[in-house]
Amino acid sequence: MAPGPESLPSDSSTMDGTAFHWTAGKVILSLVLFIFAGLAEIGGGWLVWQAVREHKGWYLGVAGAVVLVCYGLIPTLQPVDNFGRVYAVYGGFFILLSYLWGWAVDGVRPDVGDWVGTALAMVGVILAFFWPR
């Protein structure tokens, strides 16, 4: 039988039932992990793109696959025990980092609509993640 809602952790507790509280260290850790996860996912995807779309060598695809596996592990280091919230918030960081990667690596500068949309996404995910619960 599946556990009832009363046995599942609330948004403000950890899996062991203790209360979760944001500290400066946890905030910095979360932000750094979102950045590392984004760079790993985007970098791994970019390497696969180079192998498949740009025909630059199969080894880039293999390297990209390895980086993508590493990306899958990074979010598990987040201090928050809410998978859905972590991945939803990560989506905003992915948007920002994708535009920055495209600008820095591929030379495609984001336009005003890109920046406005990114700002809206980032405000939304920051509110969602750090909202007091």
Secondary structure, 3 states (H helix, E strand, C coil): CCCCHHHCCCCCECCCCCECCCCHHHHHHHHHHHHHHHHHHHHHHHHHHHHHCCCCCHHHHHHHHHHHHHHHHHHHHCCCCCHHHHHHHHHHHHHHHHHHHHHHHHCCCCCHHHHHHHHHHHHHHHHHHHCCC
